[in-house]
Amino acid sequence: MRFRRGLIILAVVVLVLLFSLRGLASFYVNFLWFDSIAQASTWRGLLAAKVVPALVFTIGFFVIMWVNLLVADRLAPPLRKMRAPTSEDELVSRYQEITARYRGRIRVGVSLFFALIAGLGVSAQWKQWILFTNSVDFGTKDPEFGLDIGFYVFKLPFINFLIDWLFAGFVIVLLVTAVAHYLNGGIRFQNATQRVSPQVKAHLSVIVAMMALIRSVGYFFDRFELSFSSRGVVDGATYTDVKAQLPALNFLIFVSIIAAILLVWNIWRRGWVLPIIAVGLWAFIAIVLGTIYPTAVQKFVVEPNEFSQERPYIRRNIKATSDAFKLSTVDSKDFNFTQDLSPAVVEANLPTINNARLWDPGIIRSTYQTLQALQTYYQINDVDVDRYDINGQ
C-alpha cells in the first residue's frame, strides 16, 4: 500500500516537473541574460519583489481562512438523531461521518487552496510594490489635500490594491465559512424553527464587520483618487468632486465604522436585526450619497453655470500643467518673419526644407488602407515615421 502510494506521488512529481520545464528554462535564461550584463542583483531584486509579497499575502490569507474554518468546526452543533430526518440532516450526518478523521487536513487543504489562488495574483503587482517601497517626494503638494505628488505616484496604487485584495479576500472567507457552517449543521434551510444558529450569526457578523472596517479605510483613500477624476471640465478634483463626492466619502467612512460596531455588537445579540440595519443603512447611504447626490450636483448645479463653478479648479489645472512642464520659466521672444519668399531665402534654408516631413501619418494611414489593402481582412493599424540616410543626407 505504501509502495503504491509512493509511486503515485512520484508520478505526480514527474508530471509537474515535465509541465514546468518550459517555465524553468525561461526563468534560467532570464537570469543568464541579466547576469551577462552585470545586472544579476537587479534580477534578484525583481524576483524578490514578485516572490516576497506573494508569499506574505499567501501566508496571511491561509491563516485567516484556517482560523475561520477552525471556528466554524468548533461552533458546529452536536449531531442529533431524529425520527424523520430531512435530506439536509442526512447530508450533514454523512459528511461528518466521512470527514471525522480528516477535519484538520480538510481545513489545511481548503485554506491552502484558496490562499494560493489569492497569493498568486499578488506577484503581478510587483511594479506597484517596488514603487511603494522606494517612494520619494516630488517636493510639490496637491492643492486639495496638501499631500506630496510622490504619494500619488508611488504609494497610492499599492495601497488601493491592498484594500481591494483584503475586501475580496474576506468575501471569499465569508462564502467558504458559510458553506462550512452549512456542512457542519449550523445552517439548515429546511429547518422551520431555526435556520441559522445564534453562534453562526455571531461568527458571520464578525467577518462582515471586518469587511465594513476595510471598506471604511477604502473610502478614506478613495478621497485621494478624486485627484485623478475626469468628471469635470478638466482633469483632477473639480466642483462636484470637492463639494459633493468628498463630503459623501467622509460620511461613508463614519457610516462604515458604525456598521462595523453594530455587527460586532451582534456577537452578543446573535440575531438578524442588527446585521440588517448595519448592511442596509450602509448600502442605502452608499447609493444615495456616493452615487445619486454627486450626479445630481453635477447635473443641476455645475452644468447650468459650468465656467463659474469650475473656475477655481481650472486655475488649479493650469497651474499644475505650468509647473509640470516648467512653463513659468520659459522666455517668450518675438520671431521676426517675412511673407516674401524669394529663391535666395529658399537656397539659404535648403537643409531645413529638405528635412521637412512630407506626409502626415494620420492622413497617409487612411490613404494606404484604401490603396494597399487588397482584401477586406487586411488592416493597416498605424504608420511609423522614420529617418533614412540617403546620399549623405
Secondary structure, DSSP 8 states (H G I E B T S, - for coil): -HHHHHHHHHHHHHHHHHHHHHHHHHHHHHHHHHHHTT-HHHHHHHHHHHHHHHHHHHHHHHHHHHHHHHHHHHT-------SS--HHHHHHHHHHHHHGGGHHHHHHHHHHHHHHHHHHGGGGGHHHHHHHHT----S-B-TTT--BHHIIIIIHHHHHHHHHHHHHHHHHHHHHHHHHHHHHTSB-TT-SS-SB-HHHHHHHHHHHHHHHHHHHHHHHHHHHHGGG--SSSSSSS-HHIIIIIHHHHHHHHHHHHHHHHHHHHHHHH-SSHHHHHHHHHHHHHHHIIIIIHHHHHIIIIIGGGHHHHHHHHHHHHHHHHHHHTTGGG---------S---HHHHHHTHHHHHTS----HHHHHHHHHHHH--STT-------------TT-
